Structure formats: structure tokens, C-alpha cells
Amino acid sequence: MEKRLRKSSIYGLVFGLAISILLVNYKDVTQVGDGVYQTTYKPIMEYIVSILRSGIIGMFLGLFIGWNSYERKHKPQEEKSYYLPFFFVVFLVSISLMVVFNW
């Protein structure tokens, strides 16, 4: 199980980094006057941190998907597990803290 979780979290991290490189903006374009636009670029550390943040969220999602697929294949249906609700609570609390503190 450990090998499967490690692989799924690494795949989630790589996939999250790839998607965040495509979607995270590195510049802001604002209209200053009539037809005049000003482009400001983000500092490199801020850009890297925002990419890493999205990659780590992808890693946790990949870890959850790997764990969930392992649980479905290897555990009987009669056993009640509380890992899924606990994961969602921790994930939602961390997302809400990121939004509140404008991470």
C-alpha cells in the first residue's frame, strides 16, 4: 500500500505542477488610459510559491485517489472507515484557511 500511495502522490504532484504552470498568471495587465495598457510582472518567488501551492494540492488529491482505489480493491464492504470524512474535513479546512489568509 505504501508504494501505491507514494506513486499516486508523486503523480498528483507532477500533474498539479503541470496544470498550475499552464494556468497561473505571471503578469497583470491593467488599463491605464484610453487604449494604454500597463503590464506588471509578479516577482519570481511569488510565482514559484503559487505554482508549488497548486502542485501540493494536486499531490493531496492524488494521494486521496490512490488511497481510495486501494481501499475499494482490498477492504471488505462491511468495515466502516472514517478516513474519508476526516480527509474531507482537513482538506476543506485547509482550503478555507488559504482563502481567509489569502495564501
Secondary structure, DSSP 8 states (H G I E B T S, - for coil): -HHHHHHHHHHHHHHHHHHHHHHS-SEEEEEEETTEEEEEE--HHHHHHHHHHHHHHHHHHHHHHHHHHHHHHHS-TTS---HHHHHHHHHHHHHHHHHHTT-
